[in-house]
Amino acid sequence: MKINLLLLFLLSAFLLINKNVFGQSFCGTTGKFLVTPTEGCAPLTVNITNQMVNAENVTYAYDFNKKSTSPPEEKDRSFELSHVYNLPGTYTILQYGSIKDVAGFSLCKDVVVKENRAPKAELMTCNNGRVRLTIVNDAVSSAYDAIEINWGDGSSQSVNIKNNGALFYDHKYATGGNFPAITIQGKHSTGNCNQTLKTTLTKETAPQSLAKIRIRSVEMLPSGEAKILYDGMEGIVTEIWIDKGDGQFVTTGKGGQSDGAQSATVTGLNPQQIYRFKLSSKNFCDDLINSPVVSSLVLKEGAVSLDEIISVSWEHYPNTGNLLQYQLKRDGSVIFTSTDQLSYLDTDVKCGTTYQYEIVAIIENDVRSYSTPFSIAPKSSAPETITTASVTVKDENTITTQVALSGEGLTSSYDLIVERATLGSQDFQQISQPDNQSLLFDDVDVNTSANSYCYRFTYENACNLRAPAFSAPVCSILLQNRVTDVLWNADSPFTDGVGSYNLIQMDDAGTVQDEIPKQLEISHLLDIGSQSAFSFQVKAQSTDGNMLSYSNVLSLRRDPIVLIPDAFTPNGDAYNERFEVKAYFVSTFNMSVFTRWGEVVFQTENSAESWDGKIKNEKAPGGYYLYKIEMTNASGQQISRNGSFLLIR
C-alpha cells in the first residue's frame, strides 16, 4: 500500500491551520488507538489496535519527536501494527491519517521501556576470604533504582548507587579463600520489569586487582619539575615513588585515590638527570602493588653544534616495558625515529637560526617519556687547520690522499682544496676541482716510480669561511735502488709523523715472501737468495698506529754483477792498494790470479777477499797478471770471466 500524497498534504495543511488546537507539535487529539503494553523491560514488543472508524492511510511513527511540527520522514513511517524496542527509554508513538470526506487526524502516546541488561561489575579477592565488588557506573547500572548483590552464602544487600554514590562493596567469607558465585541484578521500584538479567562473578573471573593503576607519561620540564600522568583507582591510595639514581625508590608524597586519569608534579629535580618513577598502591587486601617503572629521558647538554650541522644525543634507562620507538622532535615536528639509536646528526639546519629539540620514548601500552626540550643554534665560526692527513701510492700513476675534518667550522658541505708540489719544491699548485667534497682524493697525474710528491690541504665551509692556514705537507714514499741496497725518502706521509717502516719483499708473481721490520731506517742492504726476480715495497705506519702508507713497487732482477779493476797500485798511499773484485747476486765464487807464465799467485772462494800484490810475502814485480773467475748465479747457471790487469809499482 502506498501513501496518498495528496491526502497527506491535506492532512498537514489541516493540522497547521488548526495549530491553536494542536499547538506547535504535530501530535494532535483527534486520533484514536490502543497500545499494549505501555511499559515494560527491553526488549519490549508493543501492539497497536486502530480505533478510528472509516480511516484511510493510517500511518505510525514509533519514535516520534513530540515537539516536531512536521510529519515524520518517509523512512520513519510504518503501516505495521507491531514494533520491538531493544533499548531502554521513553518513546512516543504517533498515529496519523485521514477520514474520507472529513479531515485528517493525529494522536501521540508514550511507551516506557526500562533497562533489562545486567549491571557490569569487577571483583577483587584476597586469600583470607575478603572480596571487594566494584559496580561499573555506566548507563546500565544508573538506570536501575537499586542493585541487588547476592553474595552466595545466604546474605545479600540492595544498594542504590544514585543516592550514596558508592561503587565498591566489601564482604568477608567464613570459608577463607574459597567462596561461591556472586550475582548482581538491577531492580526497578515500579512497573512490571522485575526479572532483569544477572551478572555472575567467581574467583576465577576476578581480574588482577590493581592492573589498571599505571603511569601514562613522564615529562621533564626546564624548571626542574617532572609532570606525571597516571591512571588511578577509586578508593585505592596510590603514591608516586622516585629513584634519584642510587637504585633506591623513595616516596615523593604525591598521589591520590581517585579513579581515572590523574596528574601530579614532582619538584626540585635536575632536568639534566635521569630519574625512575613507579606507582605504589595498597589494595583492599593490604597487599603493596607496584606499577611498571618508567624512567625520564635526557637530551645531553653537550650536543655538538657545527655550522649547518647539529648533533643530538640522548640517554634513557631501560623500562620494565618494551621500548617501541624513539621520536626526535625539532620545533614540535618529528624528524627522526629509531628503536635503538641514541644519537642523530641533523644536517637540515642553517647558520644563524635557533632550533628546539625534544626526544620522546614510546613504550608498550601507550606509555610515553618526554625529555626537557633545549634550544641551540648552529655556530658560524672559521674552520680549523686540518691536522689529520695521509698520502699513499696506489699504482704507478695514482697517489691517494685522505684527510679528516674536525673542530669548529665543520659544515655539511664544503670545498676541500688539495695542492701538490714535487718533493724539494715549494711551488704548490691546486689540483682539486672547485666544490670538492671528497675526503679521499685520487691524484692521477703523477709518476710514482720517478718522484715523490708532497700535498697540503685546507677547506672552506658552507658559511664561506676558510681555515687560517694549509695543513703541514705530507709526501709520498719513493723507493729506489742503488745496486747493493734499496732506500727511500724520510719525508712523512702522515701529518703526525712516521712510527715505523716495514719493507715488503715479493716474488716475480707479486706474492709476499717476507715483511722486514725496519723501525725508522730508510735503507735496506740487498741479500742474495734463490730468486732471480723480486720486488720491494715500503709500508709506513703513523705514530698513532691508525694510518698506513705504501711506496711505489720497485722490481729488480738478480743478474750477476762483477766489477773487475784493470790496474792497482800497492805503493802504501792507502789508495787502490789491492786487486779487489766486487761480485753481486752470485751464489758461488772462485777466483785465481796467475803470472804470465801460468803460476798461481792468489786464489779465493770469497768475493770479499782481494790480492795485496805479494807473492810468498814478497812484493810482486810490476807488470801484467792474469785472472780467471768462475761463478754460479741465483739460478745455478755457470758464469766465467777471464782477463788481465796491471800491477803498477
C-alpha positions as CSV (number, residue, x, y, z in Angstrom):
1,M,0.0,0.0,0.0
2,K,1.3,3.4,-1.0
3,I,0.6,6.7,0.9
4,N,-1.7,9.0,-0.9
5,L,0.5,12.1,-1.1
6,L,-2.5,14.4,-1.8
7,L,-4.3,13.3,1.3
8,L,-1.0,13.6,3.3
9,F,-0.7,17.2,2.1
10,L,-4.3,18.0,3.0
11,L,-3.7,16.4,6.4
12,S,-0.6,18.5,7.0
13,A,-2.4,21.7,5.9
14,F,-5.3,20.9,8.2
15,L,-3.0,20.4,11.2
16,L,-1.1,23.6,10.6
17,I,-4.3,25.7,10.2
18,N,-5.6,24.3,13.5
19,K,-2.3,24.6,15.4
20,N,-4.1,26.6,18.1
21,V,-5.8,23.3,18.8
22,F,-2.8,21.0,18.4
23,G,-0.2,23.6,19.5
24,Q,3.2,23.7,17.8
25,S,3.5,19.9,17.8
26,F,2.4,17.6,15.1
27,C,0.8,15.5,17.8
28,G,-3.0,16.1,17.9
29,T,-6.0,14.9,19.9
30,T,-8.3,13.6,17.2
31,G,-6.8,10.2,16.6
32,K,-7.7,7.0,18.5
33,F,-5.7,3.9,19.0
34,L,-4.8,1.4,21.8
35,V,-1.2,0.4,22.7
36,T,-0.3,-2.7,24.7
37,P,1.7,-2.7,26.8
38,T,2.7,0.8,27.6
39,E,5.5,-0.1,29.9
40,G,8.0,-3.0,30.2
41,C,11.6,-4.1,30.0
42,A,13.7,-4.1,26.9
43,P,13.4,-5.7,24.5
44,L,9.7,-4.7,24.6
45,T,7.2,-5.6,21.9
46,V,4.2,-3.3,21.6
47,N,1.0,-4.0,19.6
48,I,-1.3,-1.3,18.1
49,T,-5.1,-1.5,17.7
50,N,-6.5,1.2,15.4
51,Q,-9.8,2.6,16.8
52,M,-10.6,5.2,14.1
53,V,-13.7,4.4,12.1
54,N,-13.6,4.9,8.3
55,A,-10.0,5.9,8.5
56,E,-7.7,5.9,5.4
57,N,-3.9,5.8,5.1
58,V,-3.4,5.3,8.8
59,T,0.3,5.5,9.4
60,Y,2.5,5.1,12.6
61,A,5.9,6.5,13.7
62,Y,7.3,4.6,16.7
63,D,9.9,7.0,17.8
64,F,8.5,10.5,17.1
65,N,9.6,13.8,18.5
66,K,6.6,15.4,20.2
67,K,7.9,18.9,19.5
68,S,8.0,18.4,15.8
69,T,5.6,20.5,13.7
70,S,6.1,18.4,10.6
71,P,5.1,14.8,9.8
72,P,7.9,12.2,10.1
73,E,10.2,11.5,7.2
74,E,9.2,8.6,5.0
75,K,12.0,6.3,6.4
76,D,10.4,6.7,9.8
77,R,6.8,5.9,8.7
78,S,5.2,2.4,9.1
79,F,1.9,0.7,8.4
80,E,2.9,-2.2,10.7
81,L,0.8,-2.6,13.9
82,S,3.7,-4.2,15.9
83,H,7.1,-2.9,16.9
84,V,10.1,-4.0,19.1
85,Y,12.1,-1.6,21.3
86,N,15.5,-3.1,22.1
87,L,16.9,-0.3,24.2
88,P,15.5,1.4,27.3
89,G,13.9,4.9,27.1
90,T,10.7,6.8,26.7
91,Y,9.3,6.6,23.2
92,T,6.4,8.4,21.5
93,I,4.1,6.6,19.1
94,L,2.4,8.9,16.5
95,Q,-0.8,7.9,14.7
96,Y,-1.9,10.0,11.8
97,G,-4.2,9.6,8.7
98,S,-7.5,10.9,7.3
99,I,-11.2,10.2,7.3
100,K,-12.9,10.2,3.9
101,D,-14.7,13.5,3.1
102,V,-13.9,14.8,6.6
103,A,-10.4,15.8,7.7
104,G,-7.1,14.5,8.9
105,F,-6.3,13.3,12.4
106,S,-3.3,12.6,14.6
107,L,-2.6,11.4,18.2
108,C,0.6,10.6,20.3
109,K,1.0,8.1,23.1
110,D,4.1,7.3,25.2
111,V,5.7,3.9,25.9
112,V,8.2,3.5,28.7
113,V,10.9,0.9,28.1
114,K,13.0,0.0,31.1
115,E,16.6,-1.3,31.4
116,N,16.9,-5.1,31.5
117,R,20.6,-5.7,30.9
118,A,22.8,-6.9,33.7
119,P,24.9,-4.4,35.5
120,K,28.7,-4.7,35.0
121,A,30.9,-5.3,37.9
122,E,34.5,-6.2,38.8
123,L,35.7,-8.5,41.6
124,M,38.9,-8.3,43.7
125,T,39.7,-11.2,46.0
126,C,42.0,-11.8,49.0
127,N,43.4,-15.2,50.2
128,N,41.7,-14.6,53.6
129,G,38.2,-14.7,52.1
130,R,37.7,-10.9,51.7
131,V,36.3,-9.8,48.4
132,R,35.6,-6.3,47.0
133,L,32.8,-5.9,44.4
134,T,33.1,-2.8,42.3
135,I,30.0,-1.8,40.2
136,V,30.7,-0.1,37.0
137,N,28.9,3.2,37.0
138,D,27.6,3.4,33.5
139,A,24.2,4.0,31.8
140,V,23.1,0.4,32.6
141,S,23.7,0.5,36.3
142,S,22.4,4.1,36.7
143,A,19.1,3.1,35.0
144,Y,18.1,1.0,38.0
145,D,16.5,2.2,41.2
146,A,18.6,-0.4,43.1
147,I,21.1,-3.1,42.5
148,E,20.8,-6.3,44.4
149,I,24.0,-8.2,45.4
150,N,23.7,-11.8,46.3
151,W,26.9,-12.9,48.0
152,G,26.1,-16.6,47.5
153,D,26.5,-17.5,51.2
154,G,22.9,-16.7,52.2
155,S,23.5,-13.0,52.6
156,S,22.6,-10.2,50.2
157,Q,22.3,-6.5,50.1
158,S,20.5,-3.9,48.0
159,V,22.4,-0.8,47.1
160,N,21.4,2.4,45.4
161,I,24.4,4.0,43.6
162,K,22.3,7.0,42.6
163,N,21.9,8.2,46.2
164,N,25.0,7.1,48.1
165,G,27.5,7.3,45.2
166,A,29.4,4.3,46.5
167,L,30.7,1.9,43.8
168,F,32.6,-0.8,45.7
169,Y,31.3,-3.1,48.4
170,D,33.3,-5.4,50.7
171,H,32.3,-8.9,52.0
172,K,34.0,-11.5,54.2
173,Y,33.5,-15.3,53.7
174,A,34.0,-17.6,56.6
175,T,35.4,-20.2,54.3
176,G,38.6,-18.3,53.6
177,G,39.9,-18.2,50.1
178,N,37.1,-20.4,48.7
179,F,33.7,-18.7,48.1
180,P,30.6,-19.3,46.0
181,A,29.4,-17.4,42.9
182,I,28.2,-13.8,43.4
183,T,25.3,-12.5,41.3
184,I,24.4,-8.8,40.6
185,Q,20.9,-7.8,39.3
186,G,19.3,-4.5,38.7
187,K,15.9,-3.7,40.2
188,H,13.1,-1.3,39.3
189,S,10.9,0.0,42.1
190,T,7.8,0.3,39.9
191,G,6.4,-1.4,36.8
192,N,6.3,-4.9,35.6
193,C,10.1,-5.3,34.9
194,N,11.4,-7.3,37.9
195,Q,13.2,-10.2,36.2
196,T,16.3,-8.3,34.8
197,L,19.4,-10.1,33.7
198,K,22.1,-11.0,36.1
199,T,25.9,-10.8,36.2
200,T,27.7,-13.7,37.8
201,L,31.2,-13.4,39.2
202,T,33.5,-16.0,40.6
203,K,37.1,-16.2,42.0
204,E,38.2,-17.5,38.6
205,T,36.8,-14.5,36.7
206,A,38.3,-11.9,39.1
207,P,40.8,-9.8,37.2
208,Q,44.2,-8.7,38.6
209,S,43.2,-6.2,41.2
210,L,45.3,-3.1,40.5
211,A,46.4,-3.8,36.9
212,K,44.8,-0.6,35.7
213,I,46.9,1.6,38.0
214,R,49.9,2.6,35.9
215,I,52.0,5.6,34.7
216,R,50.9,7.0,31.4
217,S,53.6,9.6,30.8
218,V,56.7,11.2,32.4
219,E,57.6,14.7,31.2
220,M,60.7,16.6,32.4
221,L,60.3,20.4,32.4
222,P,63.1,23.0,32.2
223,S,62.0,24.3,35.7
224,G,63.3,21.1,37.3
225,E,59.8,19.5,37.6
226,A,58.6,16.2,36.5
227,K,54.9,16.0,35.4
228,I,53.5,12.5,36.0
229,L,50.2,11.4,34.3
230,Y,48.8,8.1,35.6
231,D,45.6,6.1,35.9
232,G,44.2,5.8,39.4
233,M,41.5,3.7,41.0
234,E,38.6,4.8,43.2
235,G,39.3,4.1,46.9
236,I,42.9,2.8,46.3
237,V,45.6,5.1,47.8
238,T,48.3,5.5,45.2
239,E,51.7,7.2,45.8
240,I,54.4,8.2,43.3
241,W,57.9,6.9,44.1
242,I,61.2,8.0,42.6
243,D,64.7,6.6,42.2
244,K,67.1,9.5,42.0
245,G,70.0,7.5,40.7
246,D,71.1,5.3,43.6
247,G,68.8,2.4,42.8
248,Q,66.5,3.1,45.8
249,F,62.9,4.2,45.4
250,V,61.6,6.8,47.9
251,T,58.1,8.3,48.1
252,T,57.5,11.8,46.6
253,G,54.4,12.4,48.8
254,K,52.4,12.8,45.7
255,G,49.4,10.7,44.7
256,G,45.7,10.2,45.4
257,Q,42.8,7.7,45.5
258,S,40.6,8.9,42.7
259,D,39.5,6.9,39.6
260,G,40.6,7.6,36.1
261,A,43.3,9.9,34.7
262,Q,45.3,11.8,37.4
263,S,48.2,14.3,37.3
264,A,51.0,15.1,39.8
265,T,54.1,17.3,39.7
266,V,57.3,16.3,41.4
267,T,59.6,19.4,42.1
268,G,63.2,20.0,42.9
269,L,64.7,17.8,40.3
270,N,67.6,18.3,37.9
271,P,66.3,18.4,34.3
272,Q,69.6,17.0,33.0
273,Q,69.5,13.9,35.3
274,I,67.7,10.7,34.7
275,Y,65.1,9.6,37.2
276,R,62.9,6.4,37.5
277,F,59.3,6.6,38.6
278,K,56.8,4.0,39.8
279,L,53.3,3.9,41.5
280,S,52.9,2.1,44.8
281,S,49.4,1.2,45.8
282,K,47.7,-0.8,48.6
283,N,44.8,-2.9,47.6
284,F,41.9,-3.7,49.9
285,C,43.8,-6.9,50.9
286,D,46.6,-4.6,52.3
287,D,48.9,-6.0,49.6
288,L,51.5,-3.5,48.3
289,I,51.4,-3.4,44.5
290,N,54.0,-1.6,42.3
291,S,53.3,-0.4,38.8
292,P,55.8,-0.9,35.9
293,V,58.7,1.6,36.1
294,V,59.0,4.5,33.7
295,S,62.2,6.5,33.5
296,S,62.8,10.0,32.4
297,L,64.7,10.9,29.3
298,V,67.6,13.4,28.9
299,L,68.9,15.2,25.8
300,K,72.6,15.7,26.5
301,E,73.6,19.3,27.1
302,G,76.9,18.7,25.3
303,A,75.2,18.5,21.9
304,V,77.8,19.2,19.2
305,S,76.9,22.3,17.3
306,L,78.6,22.9,14.0
307,D,77.9,25.1,11.0
308,E,74.8,23.7,9.3
309,I,75.1,20.6,11.5
310,I,73.6,19.9,14.9
311,S,74.5,16.5,16.6
312,V,71.9,15.5,19.2
313,S,72.3,12.5,21.6
314,W,70.2,11.2,24.5
315,E,70.2,8.9,27.5
316,H,67.5,6.7,28.7
317,Y,67.3,4.0,31.4
318,P,65.6,0.7,30.5
319,N,61.9,0.5,31.5
320,T,60.0,-2.6,32.6
321,G,58.0,-2.3,29.5
322,N,59.4,-2.8,26.0
323,L,60.6,0.3,24.1
324,L,58.8,0.7,20.8
325,Q,60.3,3.8,19.4
326,Y,62.3,7.0,20.0
327,Q,61.0,10.1,18.3
328,L,63.2,13.2,18.0
329,K,61.3,16.4,17.6
330,R,62.6,19.6,16.2
331,D,60.4,22.7,16.7
332,G,57.5,20.3,17.6
333,S,57.8,18.1,14.5
334,V,59.2,14.6,14.4
335,I,62.3,14.5,12.3
336,F,63.8,11.1,13.2
337,T,62.6,7.7,14.7
338,S,64.6,4.7,15.8
339,T,64.2,1.7,18.1
340,D,67.7,1.6,19.4
341,Q,69.8,4.6,18.1
342,L,70.8,7.2,20.8
343,S,72.1,10.0,18.5
344,Y,71.2,11.9,15.4
345,L,73.1,14.2,13.1
346,D,70.7,17.0,11.9
347,T,72.0,18.5,8.7
348,D,68.8,20.3,7.8
349,V,69.7,23.4,9.7
350,K,71.0,26.8,8.7
351,C,73.6,29.3,10.1
352,G,72.0,31.9,12.4
353,T,68.7,30.0,13.2
354,T,67.8,28.7,16.7
355,Y,66.2,25.3,16.9
356,Q,64.4,23.5,19.8
357,Y,64.9,19.7,20.2
358,E,62.9,17.2,22.3
359,I,63.2,13.4,22.5
360,V,60.2,11.2,23.2
361,A,60.3,7.5,24.1
362,I,57.2,5.5,23.2
363,I,56.8,2.4,25.4
364,E,54.4,-0.5,25.1
365,N,50.8,0.1,26.3
366,D,51.0,3.6,25.0
367,V,53.3,4.9,27.7
368,R,55.5,8.0,26.9
369,S,58.5,9.7,28.4
370,Y,59.4,13.2,27.3
371,S,62.8,14.9,27.8
372,T,63.3,18.5,28.7
373,P,63.5,20.5,25.4
374,F,66.5,22.6,24.8
375,S,67.4,25.2,22.1
376,I,70.6,25.5,20.1
377,A,71.8,27.4,17.0
378,P,74.5,26.3,14.6
379,K,77.6,28.3,15.1
380,S,79.3,30.4,12.3
381,S,83.0,30.0,13.0
382,A,86.0,29.7,10.8
383,P,87.2,26.2,10.1
384,E,90.3,24.9,11.9
385,T,93.5,24.0,10.2
386,I,93.5,20.4,9.0
387,T,95.7,18.3,11.4
388,T,95.0,14.8,10.1
389,A,96.1,13.8,6.6
390,S,97.9,11.0,4.9
391,V,99.1,10.0,1.4
392,T,99.8,6.7,-0.2
393,V,100.9,5.3,-3.6
394,K,98.0,3.5,-5.2
395,D,99.7,2.5,-8.5
396,E,102.3,3.7,-11.0
397,N,100.2,6.8,-11.9
398,T,98.0,7.3,-8.9
399,I,98.5,8.7,-5.4
400,T,95.6,8.7,-3.0
401,T,95.3,11.4,-0.3
402,Q,93.0,11.3,2.7
403,V,92.1,13.9,5.3
404,A,89.8,14.1,8.3
405,L,87.9,17.3,9.1
406,S,87.2,18.2,12.8
407,G,86.7,21.0,15.2
408,E,84.7,24.2,14.8
409,G,83.5,25.4,11.4
410,L,82.7,22.0,10.1
411,T,79.6,22.1,7.8
412,S,77.6,19.5,5.9
413,S,79.0,20.9,2.6
414,Y,82.5,22.4,2.0
415,D,85.2,22.9,-0.6
416,L,88.3,20.8,0.2
417,I,91.3,22.3,-1.5
418,V,94.2,20.0,-2.4
419,E,97.6,21.4,-3.6
420,R,100.6,19.4,-4.9
421,A,104.4,20.0,-5.4
422,T,107.3,17.8,-6.3
423,L,109.4,16.9,-3.3
424,G,112.0,19.6,-2.8
425,S,109.9,22.3,-4.5
426,Q,107.7,24.9,-2.7
427,D,105.7,25.6,-5.9
428,F,102.4,24.1,-4.7
429,Q,99.6,24.1,-7.3
430,Q,95.9,23.4,-6.7
431,I,94.9,20.0,-8.3
432,S,91.3,19.6,-6.9
433,Q,88.3,20.9,-8.7
434,P,86.0,23.6,-7.2
435,D,83.5,22.4,-4.6
436,N,85.5,19.2,-4.0
437,Q,83.9,17.3,-1.1
438,S,85.9,14.1,-1.4
439,L,88.0,13.4,1.7
440,L,89.6,10.5,-0.3
441,F,91.2,12.2,-3.3
442,D,93.0,10.4,-6.2
443,D,95.8,12.3,-8.0
444,V,96.2,10.5,-11.4
445,D,98.7,12.9,-12.9
446,V,101.9,11.5,-11.3
447,N,104.8,9.1,-11.9
448,T,105.3,7.3,-8.6
449,S,108.4,5.5,-9.6
450,A,110.3,8.6,-10.6
451,N,109.3,11.2,-8.0
452,S,108.0,11.8,-4.5
453,Y,105.1,14.3,-4.4
454,C,104.0,16.4,-1.4
455,Y,100.5,17.6,-0.7
456,R,98.8,20.1,1.6
457,F,95.2,20.8,2.3
458,T,92.7,23.4,3.5
459,Y,88.9,23.9,3.2
460,E,86.2,26.5,3.0
461,N,82.8,25.7,4.8
462,A,79.3,26.4,3.7
463,C,79.3,29.8,5.5
464,N,82.1,30.9,3.1
465,L,84.8,30.9,5.9
466,R,88.2,29.4,5.3
467,A,90.8,27.7,7.6
468,P,93.6,30.1,8.6
469,A,96.4,28.0,7.0
470,F,97.2,25.0,5.0
471,S,98.0,21.7,6.7
472,A,101.5,20.5,7.1
473,P,102.7,18.8,3.9
474,V,102.6,15.0,3.6
475,C,104.8,13.3,1.0
476,S,104.6,10.0,-0.9
477,I,107.3,7.4,-0.3
478,L,109.7,6.9,-3.3
479,L,111.6,3.6,-3.2
480,Q,114.8,3.5,-5.3
481,N,117.7,1.0,-6.0
482,R,121.5,1.6,-5.6
483,V,122.7,-1.9,-6.8
484,T,123.6,-3.2,-3.4
485,D,120.7,-1.8,-1.4
486,V,117.3,0.0,-1.7
487,L,116.5,3.3,0.0
488,W,113.5,5.7,0.4
489,N,112.9,9.3,1.4
490,A,112.3,10.1,5.0
491,D,109.6,12.7,4.3
492,S,106.5,11.7,6.3
493,P,103.3,10.6,4.5
494,F,101.4,11.5,7.7
495,T,100.7,14.8,9.5
496,D,101.6,13.2,12.8
497,G,104.8,11.5,11.6
498,V,106.0,8.0,10.9
499,G,106.1,5.5,13.7
500,S,107.8,2.7,11.8
501,Y,108.7,1.3,8.4
502,N,108.3,-2.3,7.1
503,L,109.9,-3.5,3.8
504,I,107.7,-5.9,1.9
505,Q,109.5,-8.4,-0.3
506,M,107.6,-10.1,-3.1
507,D,108.4,-12.7,-5.8
508,D,108.1,-12.0,-9.5
509,A,104.4,-13.1,-9.3
510,G,103.7,-10.4,-6.7
511,T,103.3,-12.8,-3.8
512,V,104.5,-11.5,-0.5
513,Q,107.6,-13.5,0.6
514,D,108.6,-11.5,3.7
515,E,107.9,-8.4,5.6
516,I,111.0,-7.0,7.2
517,P,110.7,-4.6,10.2
518,K,113.0,-1.5,9.6
519,Q,111.9,0.7,12.5
520,L,112.9,4.2,11.3
521,E,115.7,3.1,8.9
522,I,115.3,4.3,5.3
523,S,117.5,1.8,3.5
524,H,118.0,-2.0,3.2
525,L,121.0,-4.0,2.1
526,L,120.2,-6.5,-0.6
527,D,121.0,-10.1,0.1
528,I,121.5,-13.0,-2.4
529,G,118.8,-15.6,-2.4
530,S,117.5,-18.2,-4.8
531,Q,115.2,-16.0,-6.8
532,S,116.3,-14.2,-9.9
533,A,113.4,-11.6,-9.9
534,F,111.9,-9.9,-6.9
535,S,110.1,-6.7,-5.9
536,F,110.1,-4.4,-2.8
537,Q,107.5,-2.0,-1.4
538,V,107.7,0.1,1.7
539,K,104.8,0.2,4.2
540,A,104.8,3.0,6.7
541,Q,102.7,3.2,9.9
542,S,101.8,6.5,11.6
543,T,102.9,7.2,15.1
544,D,99.3,6.7,16.4
545,G,99.0,3.4,14.6
546,N,95.8,4.4,12.8
547,M,97.1,5.1,9.3
548,L,99.2,3.2,6.7
549,S,101.1,4.5,3.6
550,Y,102.7,2.5,0.8
551,S,105.5,3.4,-1.6
552,N,105.9,2.5,-5.3
553,V,106.7,-1.1,-6.1
554,L,110.4,-1.5,-7.1
555,S,111.0,-4.5,-9.3
556,L,114.6,-5.9,-9.6
557,R,116.3,-8.8,-11.4
558,R,119.2,-10.6,-9.8
559,D,121.5,-10.8,-12.8
560,P,125.1,-11.2,-11.6
561,I,127.2,-8.0,-11.5
562,V,131.0,-8.4,-11.5
563,L,133.2,-5.3,-11.2
564,I,136.9,-6.0,-12.1
565,P,139.6,-3.3,-12.0
566,D,142.1,-3.2,-14.8
567,A,145.0,-2.0,-12.5
568,F,146.0,-1.4,-8.9
569,T,149.0,0.4,-7.1
570,P,150.1,-1.3,-3.9
571,N,152.5,1.5,-3.0
572,G,151.4,2.3,0.5
573,D,149.4,5.5,-0.3
574,A,146.2,3.9,1.0
575,Y,144.6,4.3,-2.4
576,N,143.9,1.4,-4.8
577,E,146.2,-0.8,-2.7
578,R,144.6,-4.2,-3.6
579,F,143.3,-6.1,-6.6
580,E,139.6,-6.2,-5.4
581,V,136.8,-7.8,-7.4
582,K,133.2,-6.9,-6.5
583,A,130.6,-9.6,-7.3
584,Y,126.9,-9.2,-6.7
585,F,124.0,-11.6,-7.0
586,V,126.2,-14.8,-7.3
587,S,125.8,-17.9,-5.1
588,T,129.3,-19.3,-5.6
589,F,132.6,-17.6,-6.4
590,N,136.1,-18.8,-7.3
591,M,138.9,-16.5,-8.5
592,S,142.6,-17.3,-9.3
593,V,145.4,-14.8,-10.2
594,F,148.3,-16.0,-12.5
595,T,151.6,-14.7,-13.6
596,R,152.2,-14.5,-17.4
597,W,153.8,-17.9,-17.1
598,G,150.7,-19.6,-15.5
599,E,152.0,-19.6,-11.9
600,V,149.1,-19.2,-9.4
601,V,149.9,-16.3,-7.1
602,F,146.4,-15.9,-5.4
603,Q,143.3,-17.9,-5.1
604,T,140.0,-17.4,-3.1
605,E,136.4,-18.6,-3.0
606,N,135.2,-15.5,-1.1
607,S,134.3,-12.5,-3.2
608,A,135.1,-10.2,-0.3
609,E,138.8,-11.3,-0.3
610,S,141.4,-9.5,-2.5
611,W,145.1,-9.8,-3.6
612,D,147.6,-7.5,-1.9
613,G,150.2,-7.7,-4.7
614,K,152.5,-10.1,-2.9
615,I,153.9,-13.5,-3.8
616,K,155.0,-15.5,-0.8
617,N,155.0,-12.3,1.3
618,E,157.3,-10.6,-1.1
619,K,156.3,-7.7,-3.3
620,A,155.4,-8.9,-6.7
621,P,157.1,-7.2,-9.6
622,G,155.1,-4.7,-11.7
623,G,153.6,-5.8,-14.9
624,Y,150.6,-7.6,-16.3
625,Y,148.9,-10.5,-14.4
626,L,146.0,-12.8,-15.5
627,Y,142.8,-13.7,-13.6
628,K,140.1,-16.4,-14.0
629,I,136.8,-16.1,-12.2
630,E,134.1,-18.9,-12.1
631,M,130.7,-18.1,-10.6
632,T,127.2,-19.5,-10.2
633,N,124.2,-17.2,-10.4
634,A,121.0,-17.4,-8.3
635,S,119.5,-19.8,-10.9
636,G,122.5,-22.2,-10.8
637,Q,123.9,-21.1,-14.1
638,Q,127.8,-21.2,-14.5
639,I,129.5,-17.9,-15.4
640,S,133.2,-17.4,-16.2
641,R,135.3,-14.3,-16.5
642,N,139.0,-14.2,-17.9
643,G,141.3,-11.2,-18.4
644,S,144.4,-9.3,-17.3
645,F,145.2,-6.4,-15.1
646,L,148.3,-4.2,-14.5
647,L,150.2,-4.1,-11.2
648,I,152.0,-0.7,-11.0
649,R,154.9,-0.1,-8.7
